[in-house]
Amino acid sequence: MGKHGFYVWLSYGVGLGALLLLWWHCWSTRRKIVAGIKEFEARRQRRKTSKTTERVL
């Protein structure tokens, strides 16, 4: 284990795990936000086109 003791390596592992968990959380949250924005825009576009279609009929 080199010059470091067990608890030092354990803290390195916990720190790395926390960073990976933080990265995964940010990535998944961003995906949800982007998906929500795309769905909102699609819904807005559908409402816009349905209003113009009703006027034509």
N, CA, C and O atoms as a printed pandas DataFrame, in Angstrom:
     atom_number atom_name residue_name chain_id  residue_number  x_coord  y_coord  z_coord
0              1         N          MET        A               1    0.813   -1.203    0.000
1              2        CA          MET        A               1    0.000    0.000    0.000
2              3         C          MET        A               1    0.852    1.262    0.000
3              4         O          MET        A               1    0.357    2.352    0.286
4              5         N          GLY        A               2    2.060    1.122   -0.302
5              6        CA          GLY        A               2    2.928    2.292   -0.366
6              7         C          GLY        A               2    3.161    2.878    1.018
7              8         O          GLY        A               2    3.246    2.150    2.007
8              9         N          LYS        A               3    3.262    4.178    1.078
9             10        CA          LYS        A               3    3.542    4.855    2.349
10            11         C          LYS        A               3    2.266    5.189    3.113
11            12         O          LYS        A               3    2.328    5.658    4.249
12            13         N          HIS        A               4    1.120    4.953    2.501
13            14        CA          HIS        A               4   -0.126    5.318    3.153
14            15         C          HIS        A               4   -0.725    4.123    3.867
15            16         O          HIS        A               4   -0.522    2.972    3.480
16            17         N          GLY        A               5   -1.470    4.427    4.920
17            18        CA          GLY        A               5   -2.148    3.382    5.670
18            19         C          GLY        A               5   -3.495    3.036    5.062
19            20         O          GLY        A               5   -3.927    3.628    4.073
20            21         N          PHE        A               6   -4.148    2.060    5.683
21            22        CA          PHE        A               6   -5.427    1.559    5.181
22            23         C          PHE        A               6   -6.487    2.660    5.126
23            24         O          PHE        A               6   -7.213    2.781    4.139
24            25         N          TYR        A               7   -6.571    3.456    6.189
25            26        CA          TYR        A               7   -7.622    4.474    6.247
26            27         C          TYR        A               7   -7.420    5.590    5.220
27            28         O          TYR        A               7   -8.389    6.191    4.758
28            29         N          VAL        A               8   -6.179    5.862    4.869
29            30        CA          VAL        A               8   -5.908    6.860    3.835
30            31         C          VAL        A               8   -6.433    6.355    2.492
31            32         O          VAL        A               8   -7.098    7.095    1.768
32            33         N          TRP        A               9   -6.134    5.091    2.157
33            34        CA          TRP        A               9   -6.631    4.513    0.909
34            35         C          TRP        A               9   -8.157    4.406    0.916
35            36         O          TRP        A               9   -8.809    4.601   -0.110
36            37         N          LEU        A              10   -8.713    4.096    2.082
37            38        CA          LEU        A              10  -10.161    4.034    2.214
38            39         C          LEU        A              10  -10.780    5.410    1.967
39            40         O          LEU        A              10  -11.819    5.512    1.314
40            41         N          SER        A              11  -10.164    6.447    2.472
41            42        CA          SER        A              11  -10.688    7.798    2.245
42            43         C          SER        A              11  -10.559    8.197    0.780
43            44         O          SER        A              11  -11.427    8.889    0.250
44            45         N          TYR        A              12   -9.473    7.763    0.114
45            46        CA          TYR        A              12   -9.354    8.005   -1.325
46            47         C          TYR        A              12  -10.503    7.328   -2.077
47            48         O          TYR        A              12  -11.104    7.925   -2.970
48            49         N          GLY        A              13  -10.799    6.104   -1.718
49            50        CA          GLY        A              13  -11.879    5.364   -2.361
50            51         C          GLY        A              13  -13.235    6.006   -2.118
51            52         O          GLY        A              13  -14.051    6.117   -3.034
52            53         N          VAL        A              14  -13.472    6.426   -0.892
53            54        CA          VAL        A              14  -14.743    7.084   -0.570
54            55         C          VAL        A              14  -14.854    8.407   -1.324
55            56         O          VAL        A              14  -15.923    8.739   -1.836
56            57         N          GLY        A              15  -13.777    9.152   -1.395
57            58        CA          GLY        A              15  -13.793   10.414   -2.139
58            59         C          GLY        A              15  -14.060   10.202   -3.617
59            60         O          GLY        A              15  -14.853   10.926   -4.219
60            61         N          LEU        A              16  -13.397    9.204   -4.207
61            62        CA          LEU        A              16  -13.616    8.894   -5.619
62            63         C          LEU        A              16  -15.046    8.427   -5.848
63            64         O          LEU        A              16  -15.678    8.815   -6.831
64            65         N          GLY        A              17  -15.555    7.601   -4.951
65            66        CA          GLY        A              17  -16.942    7.144   -5.061
66            67         C          GLY        A              17  -17.926    8.305   -4.974
67            68         O          GLY        A              17  -18.915    8.340   -5.707
68            69         N          ALA        A              18  -17.661    9.244   -4.091
69            70        CA          ALA        A              18  -18.534   10.404   -3.957
70            71         C          ALA        A              18  -18.508   11.261   -5.225
71            72         O          ALA        A              18  -19.546   11.762   -5.658
72            73         N          LEU        A              19  -17.332   11.430   -5.815
73            74        CA          LEU        A              19  -17.233   12.187   -7.062
74            75         C          LEU        A              19  -17.980   11.498   -8.197
75            76         O          LEU        A              19  -18.662   12.156   -8.983
76            77         N          LEU        A              20  -17.855   10.176   -8.287
77            78        CA          LEU        A              20  -18.580    9.427   -9.320
78            79         C          LEU        A              20  -20.084    9.519   -9.105
79            80         O          LEU        A              20  -20.841    9.679  -10.063
80            81         N          LEU        A              21  -20.516    9.420   -7.866
81            82        CA          LEU        A              21  -21.938    9.546   -7.549
82            83         C          LEU        A              21  -22.453   10.939   -7.898
83            84         O          LEU        A              21  -23.557   11.074   -8.426
84            85         N          LEU        A              22  -21.681   11.960   -7.614
85            86        CA          LEU        A              22  -22.060   13.334   -7.948
86            87         C          LEU        A              22  -22.155   13.514   -9.462
87            88         O          LEU        A              22  -23.094   14.140   -9.953
88            89         N          TRP        A              23  -21.189   12.972  -10.203
89            90        CA          TRP        A              23  -21.207   13.074  -11.662
90            91         C          TRP        A              23  -22.438   12.377  -12.228
91            92         O          TRP        A              23  -23.117   12.925  -13.097
92            93         N          TRP        A              24  -22.734   11.158  -11.735
93            94        CA          TRP        A              24  -23.895   10.409  -12.210
94            95         C          TRP        A              24  -25.188   11.162  -11.905
95            96         O          TRP        A              24  -26.088   11.210  -12.743
96            97         N          HIS        A              25  -25.286   11.743  -10.725
97            98        CA          HIS        A              25  -26.492   12.479  -10.346
98            99         C          HIS        A              25  -26.695   13.695  -11.250
99           100         O          HIS        A              25  -27.810   13.945  -11.708
100          101         N          CYS        A              26  -25.634   14.446  -11.509
101          102        CA          CYS        A              26  -25.721   15.616  -12.398
102          103         C          CYS        A              26  -26.106   15.189  -13.812
103          104         O          CYS        A              26  -26.931   15.841  -14.453
104          105         N          TRP        A              27  -25.518   14.107  -14.299
105          106        CA          TRP        A              27  -25.801   13.623  -15.648
106          107         C          TRP        A              27  -27.257   13.195  -15.776
107          108         O          TRP        A              27  -27.918   13.554  -16.750
108          109         N          SER        A              28  -27.767   12.435  -14.813
109          110        CA          SER        A              28  -29.144   11.955  -14.904
110          111         C          SER        A              28  -30.137   13.103  -14.726
111          112         O          SER        A              28  -31.174   13.119  -15.389
112          113         N          THR        A              29  -29.847   14.055  -13.852
113          114        CA          THR        A              29  -30.731   15.199  -13.658
114          115         C          THR        A              29  -30.771   16.055  -14.915
115          116         O          THR        A              29  -31.834   16.540  -15.303
116          117         N          ARG        A              30  -29.624   16.244  -15.552
117          118        CA          ARG        A              30  -29.586   17.028  -16.788
118          119         C          ARG        A              30  -30.422   16.356  -17.878
119          120         O          ARG        A              30  -31.138   17.027  -18.622
120          121         N          ARG        A              31  -30.324   15.027  -17.966
121          122        CA          ARG        A              31  -31.128   14.295  -18.952
122          123         C          ARG        A              31  -32.617   14.513  -18.712
123          124         O          ARG        A              31  -33.374   14.704  -19.664
124          125         N          LYS        A              32  -33.043   14.487  -17.458
125          126        CA          LYS        A              32  -34.457   14.691  -17.132
126          127         C          LYS        A              32  -34.900   16.102  -17.481
127          128         O          LYS        A              32  -35.996   16.298  -18.005
128          129         N          ILE        A              33  -34.062   17.078  -17.196
129          130        CA          ILE        A              33  -34.404   18.468  -17.493
130          131         C          ILE        A              33  -34.517   18.682  -18.995
131          132         O          ILE        A              33  -35.473   19.301  -19.462
132          133         N          VAL        A              34  -33.552   18.175  -19.758
133          134        CA          VAL        A              34  -33.573   18.328  -21.217
134          135         C          VAL        A              34  -34.786   17.624  -21.809
135          136         O          VAL        A              34  -35.422   18.155  -22.720
136          137         N          ALA        A              35  -35.116   16.439  -21.305
137          138        CA          ALA        A              35  -36.286   15.715  -21.796
138          139         C          ALA        A              35  -37.567   16.495  -21.494
139          140         O          ALA        A              35  -38.480   16.534  -22.318
140          141         N          GLY        A              36  -37.634   17.109  -20.324
141          142        CA          GLY        A              36  -38.800   17.917  -19.965
142          143         C          GLY        A              36  -38.948   19.134  -20.860
143          144         O          GLY        A              36  -40.058   19.489  -21.256
144          145         N          ILE        A              37  -37.840   19.767  -21.176
145          146        CA          ILE        A              37  -37.883   20.940  -22.057
146          147         C          ILE        A              37  -38.329   20.534  -23.453
147          148         O          ILE        A              37  -39.151   21.215  -24.066
148          149         N          LYS        A              38  -37.791   19.425  -23.960
149          150        CA          LYS        A              38  -38.191   18.960  -25.294
150          151         C          LYS        A              38  -39.667   18.606  -25.327
151          152         O          LYS        A              38  -40.357   18.919  -26.297
152          153         N          GLU        A              39  -40.162   17.952  -24.274
153          154        CA          GLU        A              39  -41.586   17.599  -24.208
154          155         C          GLU        A              39  -42.451   18.852  -24.155
155          156         O          GLU        A              39  -43.496   18.913  -24.801
156          157         N          PHE        A              40  -42.023   19.849  -23.391
157          158        CA          PHE        A              40  -42.758   21.108  -23.305
158          159         C          PHE        A              40  -42.829   21.794  -24.662
159          160         O          PHE        A              40  -43.887   22.281  -25.062
160          161         N          GLU        A              41  -41.705   21.832  -25.369
161          162        CA          GLU        A              41  -41.684   22.450  -26.694
162          163         C          GLU        A              41  -42.556   21.685  -27.680
163          164         O          GLU        A              41  -43.250   22.297  -28.491
164          165         N          ALA        A              42  -42.533   20.363  -27.622
165          166        CA          ALA        A              42  -43.370   19.561  -28.518
166          167         C          ALA        A              42  -44.841   19.794  -28.217
167          168         O          ALA        A              42  -45.649   19.915  -29.137
168          169         N          ARG        A              43  -45.197   19.858  -26.936
169          170        CA          ARG        A              43  -46.587   20.111  -26.557
170          171         C          ARG        A              43  -47.026   21.499  -27.032
171          172         O          ARG        A              43  -48.144   21.674  -27.515
172          173         N          ARG        A              44  -46.135   22.478  -26.888
173          174        CA          ARG        A              44  -46.456   23.830  -27.338
174          175         C          ARG        A              44  -46.652   23.877  -28.848
175          176         O          ARG        A              44  -47.547   24.554  -29.353
176          177         N          GLN        A              45  -45.799   23.147  -29.556
177          178        CA          GLN        A              45  -45.907   23.103  -31.015
178          179         C          GLN        A              45  -47.206   22.413  -31.430
179          180         O          GLN        A              45  -47.866   22.858  -32.369
180          181         N          ARG        A              46  -47.581   21.331  -30.742
181          182        CA          ARG        A              46  -48.841   20.640  -31.060
182          183         C          ARG        A              46  -50.031   21.549  -30.805
183          184         O          ARG        A              46  -50.977   21.571  -31.592
184          185         N          ARG        A              47  -49.992   22.299  -29.709
185          186        CA          ARG        A              47  -51.104   23.202  -29.410
186          187         C          ARG        A              47  -51.189   24.316  -30.445
187          188         O          ARG        A              47  -52.278   24.730  -30.841
188          189         N          LYS        A              48  -50.024   24.796  -30.877
189          190        CA          LYS        A              48  -50.001   25.865  -31.871
190          191         C          LYS        A              48  -50.588   25.373  -33.195
191          192         O          LYS        A              48  -51.390   26.073  -33.814
192          193         N          THR        A              49  -50.197   24.185  -33.628
193          194        CA          THR        A              49  -50.694   23.671  -34.904
194          195         C          THR        A              49  -52.168   23.284  -34.804
195          196         O          THR        A              49  -52.900   23.416  -35.785
196          197         N          SER        A              50  -52.620   22.810  -33.643
197          198        CA          SER        A              50  -54.032   22.442  -33.516
198          199         C          SER        A              50  -54.920   23.676  -33.545
199          200         O          SER        A              50  -56.035   23.605  -34.063
200          201         N          LYS        A              51  -54.472   24.794  -33.013
201          202        CA          LYS        A              51  -55.266   26.031  -33.047
202          203         C          LYS        A              51  -55.410   26.525  -34.477
203          204         O          LYS        A              51  -56.487   26.975  -34.870
204          205         N          THR        A              52  -54.347   26.448  -35.256
205          206        CA          THR        A              52  -54.451   26.911  -36.649
206          207         C          THR        A              52  -55.307   25.959  -37.457
207          208         O          THR        A              52  -56.002   26.392  -38.376
208          209         N          THR        A              53  -55.277   24.677  -37.144
209          210        CA          THR        A              53  -56.107   23.702  -37.868
210          211         C          THR        A              53  -57.572   23.946  -37.570
211          212         O          THR        A              53  -58.399   23.852  -38.477
212          213         N          GLU        A              54  -57.919   24.253  -36.337
213          214        CA          GLU        A              54  -59.309   24.507  -35.976
214          215         C          GLU        A              54  -59.827   25.752  -36.692
215          216         O          GLU        A              54  -60.997   25.796  -37.072
216          217         N          ARG        A              55  -58.996   26.743  -36.877
217          218        CA          ARG        A              55  -59.422   27.967  -37.562
218          219         C          ARG        A              55  -59.734   27.682  -39.034
219          220         O          ARG        A              55  -60.669   28.244  -39.606
220          221         N          VAL        A              56  -58.935   26.802  -39.630
221          222        CA          VAL        A              56  -59.142   26.481  -41.041
222          223         C          VAL        A              56  -60.443   25.713  -41.217
223          224         O          VAL        A              56  -61.171   25.948  -42.182
224          225         N          LEU        A              57  -60.748   24.799  -40.301
225          226        CA          LEU        A              57  -61.972   24.020  -40.405
226          227         C          LEU        A              57  -63.140   24.916  -40.125
227          228         O          LEU        A              57  -64.285   24.465  -40.158
